[in-house]
């Protein structure tokens, strides 16, 4: 259940683009065609699916305070958390280079269409944000870290795919001159972000159940207190 909740929450509620507006540079630049958007989105999913679990292992066994205890008691007090950014970025850059090599080998046309934005995945704030959010939210297990990486990548993929499909159709629309290009794209992105905010209601059902349970417990406690007072009064009389 925890995996399912994290999966849907990362895609719809905590969407990288529409909730935190991360990765906007490549989101805006490579969303003119659906084909290029699909290619870059797939690359982002792959990079996040690999880097988030790897960075989780680095964080758990090297970077956190006391994480080096497995080397011996003399290392238990070491705190290497100040190296988080450097280690995370090094892992991301390595995986992006691997993706670039694979895409250039098997799909030269996609490699040429993505241009400079494929290697720029290494400095894409959405990729680094995935690892930093994993660290700040204290993801408990490696499986959940992998789940979070994949679902965050799928959320970013859906965002760029949706805006690319809209931008392809909007070419044939009568858009006012000052709003053509990035202007109308920003407006559509804002409207889509508002729409994605409505997915936050997916979690309110459980909250309401908890509130109802708490209310019932409070009422029961009040009734028990009244009964005890009545019994004490009767005994005193």
Secondary structure, DSSP 8 states (H G I E B T S, - for coil): -HHHHHHHIIIIIS-TTTTT--SHHHHHHS-SSHHHHHHHHHHHHHHHHHHHHHHHHHIIIIISTTGGGGG-GGGTT---GGGHHHHHHHHHHHHHHHHHHHHHHH-HHHHHHHTHHHHGGGG-HHHHHHHHHHHHTT--SHHHHHHHHHHHHHHHHHHHHHHHHHHHHHTTS---GGGTTHHHHHHHHHHHHHHHHGGGGGGHHHHHHHHHHHHHHHHHHHHHHHHHHHHHHHHH-
